[in-house]
């Protein structure tokens, strides 16, 4: 029951500030850290820590930190055989500013992630014989399309976290079984503003029209909008926690969701498990440093009752 994640690896440079600097302004921050990140890596780590048997197809550069990143993934139990080292290139980099409200701004340099091409993927095609394939958008689009079509041909369920937000071709969307956008990404894909349940339902309907059976729109503190093709959508309320740093919350949600689905949990329970993982992640700093383990997620679920799920009619 393997999960394969095809995606990005970044080195995150994180600095905390009271507020974001305006153009031309210099502000002194604090708590500068270098931590492993990248959407693909975060999601692979989240899935593995939440109990999933996980394989990761990705690229790192030949810089000083690259091998320690790969060793870190292996320590989390991830199969790292398909992580390629690209010579004369840097590992991907993210420059992240976090303000006192826990919000962040991120600037990315793709580095080795740009070398995760369909040709590079073809060298690891056995990795696409999986039960579930998880994709994001920090690698070339052509690679996502190639991975999705190959995995789908072998009977895998294809899950796309369409982040960072960008327009996507039908060639990719038509291969997706489950899509997990946030409000911004859902609007980018459908042109529909997702500010309330009605908007979420309309955006979900537009995504179903593109052939996607299951739409899970993450709404931050409000919870998650779940829409399965042919059924009424519903808001699944999340957990109230004090957010310190929201970096990787969405990635944690996606990885934990797939871990729960790998355990054959029903979708509603899998989403609540993933919400608990994401809630835990925002109470700690950093990307992979904040991703919780299965036992912690279960303990959190045992002590926190989800605000009751209710249908989106109010």
C-alpha positions as CSV (number, residue, x, y, z in Angstrom):
1,X,0.0,0.0,0.0
2,X,2.7,2.5,-0.9
3,X,2.2,6.2,-1.2
4,X,4.5,7.9,-3.7
5,X,5.2,11.6,-3.4
6,X,6.7,13.3,-6.4
7,X,7.7,16.9,-5.6
8,X,10.1,19.5,-4.3
9,X,12.8,19.7,-1.7
10,X,13.8,23.2,-0.4
11,X,16.1,24.6,2.2
12,X,14.0,27.1,4.1
13,X,15.6,30.3,5.5
14,X,13.2,31.5,8.1
15,X,13.3,34.9,9.8
16,X,10.7,36.2,12.3
17,X,9.7,39.8,12.2
18,X,7.1,42.0,14.0
19,X,5.7,43.0,10.6
20,X,6.7,42.5,7.0
21,X,9.1,45.2,5.6
22,X,7.7,47.5,3.0
23,X,9.6,48.0,-0.3
24,X,12.9,49.8,0.5
25,X,12.5,49.3,4.2
26,X,15.0,47.3,6.4
27,X,13.7,45.7,9.6
28,X,15.6,43.7,12.1
29,X,14.2,40.3,12.8
30,X,15.0,37.5,15.2
31,X,15.0,33.7,15.4
32,X,16.7,33.1,12.1
33,X,16.7,29.4,11.2
34,X,17.6,27.1,8.4
35,X,15.2,24.2,8.2
36,X,14.3,21.5,5.7
37,X,11.2,22.4,3.6
38,X,9.6,22.3,0.2
39,X,6.1,21.2,-0.4
40,X,6.9,17.7,-1.7
41,X,9.3,17.1,1.2
42,X,7.0,18.5,3.8
43,X,4.1,16.3,2.5
44,X,6.3,13.1,2.3
45,X,7.6,13.7,5.9
46,X,4.0,14.4,7.1
47,X,2.7,11.2,5.5
48,X,5.6,9.1,6.9
49,X,5.3,10.5,10.4
50,X,1.6,10.0,10.3
51,X,2.2,6.3,9.6
52,X,2.2,6.0,5.8
53,X,4.6,3.7,3.9
54,X,6.1,6.5,1.7
55,X,8.4,6.7,-1.3
56,X,9.7,10.1,-2.4
57,X,10.8,11.0,-6.0
58,X,12.7,14.3,-6.0
59,X,16.0,16.1,-6.7
60,X,18.6,17.8,-4.5
61,X,21.6,19.8,-5.6
62,X,25.3,19.1,-4.7
63,X,25.5,21.8,-2.0
64,X,26.6,21.1,1.6
65,X,23.2,20.6,3.0
66,X,21.8,18.2,0.3
67,X,22.9,14.9,1.8
68,X,21.8,15.8,5.3
69,X,18.4,16.5,3.9
70,X,18.2,13.1,2.3
71,X,19.5,11.4,5.5
72,X,16.7,13.2,7.4
73,X,14.1,11.8,5.1
74,X,15.5,8.3,5.5
75,X,15.5,8.8,9.3
76,X,11.7,9.5,9.0
77,X,11.3,6.1,7.3
78,X,10.9,7.5,3.8
79,X,12.2,5.4,0.8
80,X,14.8,7.8,-0.6
81,X,16.2,5.7,-3.5
82,X,14.6,7.9,-6.1
83,X,16.0,11.2,-4.8
84,X,18.6,12.3,-7.4
85,X,21.6,14.5,-6.7
86,X,22.1,17.0,-9.5
87,X,25.7,18.2,-9.9
88,X,26.6,21.9,-10.2
89,X,23.1,23.0,-9.0
90,X,21.8,24.2,-5.7
91,X,19.0,22.5,-3.8
92,X,15.8,24.6,-4.0
93,X,15.6,27.5,-1.6
94,X,12.8,29.3,0.1
95,X,13.2,32.7,1.9
96,X,10.4,32.9,4.4
97,X,9.4,35.8,6.6
98,X,7.0,35.2,9.5
99,X,5.2,38.1,11.2
100,X,3.9,38.3,14.7
101,X,0.5,37.0,13.6
102,X,2.1,33.8,12.3
103,X,1.5,34.8,8.7
104,X,4.2,34.3,6.1
105,X,5.6,35.6,2.8
106,X,7.8,33.2,0.8
107,X,10.2,33.8,-2.1
108,X,11.3,30.6,-4.0
109,X,14.3,29.7,-6.1
110,X,13.7,26.3,-7.8
111,X,17.3,25.1,-8.0
112,X,17.4,21.3,-8.4
113,X,13.6,21.1,-8.3
114,X,13.6,22.3,-12.0
115,X,15.6,19.2,-12.9
116,X,12.8,16.9,-11.8
117,X,11.8,16.5,-15.5
118,X,9.7,13.7,-17.1
119,X,13.0,12.1,-18.3
120,X,14.3,12.1,-14.7
121,X,11.0,10.6,-13.6
122,X,11.2,7.9,-16.2
123,X,14.4,6.6,-14.5
124,X,12.3,6.0,-11.4
125,X,9.1,4.6,-13.1
126,X,8.9,1.7,-10.7
127,X,8.1,4.3,-8.0
128,X,4.9,5.1,-9.9
129,X,3.5,1.6,-9.3
130,X,1.8,2.8,-6.1
131,X,-1.7,2.9,-4.5
132,X,-1.6,6.7,-4.0
133,X,0.3,9.4,-5.8
134,X,0.6,12.8,-4.2
135,X,1.6,15.9,-6.3
136,X,2.1,19.6,-5.7
137,X,3.2,22.5,-8.0
138,X,6.9,23.3,-7.1
139,X,8.2,21.0,-9.9
140,X,7.8,21.3,-13.7
141,X,4.1,20.9,-14.7
142,X,5.1,18.3,-17.4
143,X,6.5,16.1,-14.7
144,X,3.3,16.2,-12.7
145,X,1.3,15.3,-15.9
146,X,3.7,12.4,-16.7
147,X,3.6,11.1,-13.1
148,X,-0.2,11.3,-12.9
149,X,-0.8,9.6,-16.2
150,X,1.7,6.7,-15.4
151,X,0.4,6.2,-11.9
152,X,-3.2,6.3,-13.1
153,X,-2.5,3.8,-15.8
154,X,-1.3,1.4,-13.0
155,X,-4.5,1.9,-11.0
156,X,-3.3,4.5,-8.4
157,X,-5.4,7.2,-6.9
158,X,-4.0,10.6,-7.9
159,X,-4.1,13.4,-5.3
160,X,-3.1,17.0,-6.3
161,X,-2.4,19.7,-3.8
162,X,-2.5,22.7,-6.3
163,X,0.0,24.8,-4.5
164,X,1.5,27.3,-5.0
165,X,-1.6,28.7,-6.8
166,X,-1.4,28.8,-10.6
167,X,-3.6,28.1,-13.6
168,X,-3.6,24.4,-14.6
169,X,-4.2,22.6,-17.9
170,X,-7.0,20.2,-18.4
171,X,-4.3,17.6,-19.2
172,X,-3.4,17.5,-15.5
173,X,-6.8,18.2,-13.9
174,X,-8.4,15.4,-15.9
175,X,-6.0,12.8,-14.3
176,X,-6.8,14.0,-10.7
177,X,-9.0,11.9,-8.4
178,X,-8.7,14.1,-5.3
179,X,-7.8,17.8,-5.2
180,X,-7.0,19.8,-2.0
181,X,-6.8,23.5,-2.7
182,X,-7.0,26.3,-0.1
183,X,-9.4,29.3,-0.8
184,X,-6.8,31.2,-2.9
185,X,-5.9,28.1,-5.0
186,X,-9.6,27.2,-5.5
187,X,-10.3,30.7,-6.7
188,X,-7.3,30.6,-9.1
189,X,-8.5,27.3,-10.6
190,X,-12.2,28.2,-10.9
191,X,-12.5,32.0,-10.9
192,X,-15.0,31.7,-8.0
193,X,-14.3,33.5,-4.7
194,X,-14.3,31.1,-1.8
195,X,-15.2,33.4,1.1
196,X,-18.1,31.3,2.5
197,X,-19.8,27.9,2.2
198,X,-21.7,28.9,-0.9
199,X,-18.5,30.0,-2.7
200,X,-16.9,26.7,-1.6
201,X,-19.8,24.7,-3.0
202,X,-19.7,26.6,-6.3
203,X,-15.9,26.2,-6.7
204,X,-16.2,22.5,-5.8
205,X,-18.9,22.1,-8.5
206,X,-16.6,23.7,-11.1
207,X,-13.8,21.4,-10.2
208,X,-16.1,18.3,-10.4
209,X,-17.0,19.5,-13.9
210,X,-13.3,19.2,-14.8
211,X,-13.6,15.5,-13.9
212,X,-12.3,15.5,-10.3
213,X,-14.4,13.2,-8.1
214,X,-13.4,14.5,-4.7
215,X,-12.8,18.1,-3.8
216,X,-11.4,19.1,-0.4
217,X,-11.0,22.9,0.1
218,X,-9.0,23.8,3.2
219,X,-10.5,27.0,4.8
220,X,-7.9,27.6,7.5
221,X,-9.4,28.0,11.0
222,X,-12.9,27.5,9.6
223,X,-12.2,23.9,8.7
224,X,-12.5,22.0,5.4
225,X,-15.2,21.9,2.7
226,X,-15.7,18.4,1.5
227,X,-17.5,17.8,-1.8
228,X,-17.8,14.3,-3.3
229,X,-19.2,14.2,-6.9
230,X,-22.9,13.7,-6.7
231,X,-23.3,14.3,-3.0
232,X,-24.1,17.5,-1.1
233,X,-21.0,19.3,0.1
234,X,-20.3,19.8,3.8
235,X,-18.2,21.9,6.1
236,X,-16.0,19.8,8.4
237,X,-15.1,22.1,11.3
238,X,-11.5,22.1,12.5
239,X,-9.9,22.5,15.9
240,X,-9.3,25.7,17.8
241,X,-5.6,26.1,18.6
242,X,-3.3,29.1,19.0
243,X,-1.3,29.4,15.8
244,X,2.4,30.3,16.2
245,X,3.5,29.6,12.7
246,X,1.3,28.3,9.8
247,X,4.2,27.3,7.6
248,X,3.6,23.7,6.3
249,X,0.1,23.4,7.8
250,X,-1.4,22.6,4.4
251,X,1.4,20.2,3.7
252,X,0.9,18.5,7.0
253,X,-2.8,18.2,6.3
254,X,-2.1,16.6,2.9
255,X,0.4,14.1,4.1
256,X,-1.6,13.0,7.1
257,X,-4.8,12.7,5.0
258,X,-3.0,10.2,2.7
259,X,-1.6,8.3,5.7
260,X,-5.2,8.0,7.1
261,X,-6.5,6.9,3.7
262,X,-3.7,4.3,3.4
263,X,-5.0,2.9,6.7
264,X,-8.4,2.6,5.0
265,X,-10.1,5.2,7.2
266,X,-13.4,6.5,5.8
267,X,-12.8,9.9,4.1
268,X,-14.6,11.9,6.9
269,X,-12.4,10.4,9.6
270,X,-9.3,10.7,7.4
271,X,-10.0,14.5,7.1
272,X,-10.4,14.9,10.8
273,X,-7.2,13.0,11.4
274,X,-5.5,15.4,8.9
275,X,-7.1,18.4,10.6
276,X,-5.7,17.3,13.9
277,X,-2.2,16.9,12.4
278,X,-2.4,20.4,10.8
279,X,-3.7,21.9,14.1
280,X,-0.7,20.5,15.9
281,X,1.7,21.7,13.3
282,X,0.7,25.4,13.6
283,X,1.5,25.3,17.4
284,X,5.2,24.8,16.6
285,X,7.7,26.7,14.5
286,X,9.1,25.9,11.1
287,X,8.1,23.5,8.3
288,X,9.3,19.9,8.9
289,X,10.3,20.8,12.5
290,X,6.6,21.3,13.3
291,X,5.2,18.2,11.6
292,X,3.7,15.8,14.2
293,X,3.9,12.0,14.6
294,X,1.1,9.5,14.5
295,X,1.0,9.0,18.2
296,X,0.8,12.7,18.9
297,X,-2.0,13.2,16.3
298,X,-4.0,10.3,17.9
299,X,-3.5,11.7,21.4
300,X,-4.7,15.1,20.2
301,X,-7.8,13.5,18.6
302,X,-8.5,11.6,21.8
303,X,-8.5,14.8,23.9
304,X,-10.1,17.3,21.4
305,X,-13.6,16.9,20.1
306,X,-14.2,18.2,16.6
307,X,-16.8,21.0,16.6
308,X,-19.7,19.0,15.1
309,X,-19.6,18.5,11.4
310,X,-22.7,20.1,9.8
311,X,-24.0,20.4,6.3
312,X,-23.5,23.7,4.5
313,X,-27.0,25.1,4.9
314,X,-27.1,28.2,7.0
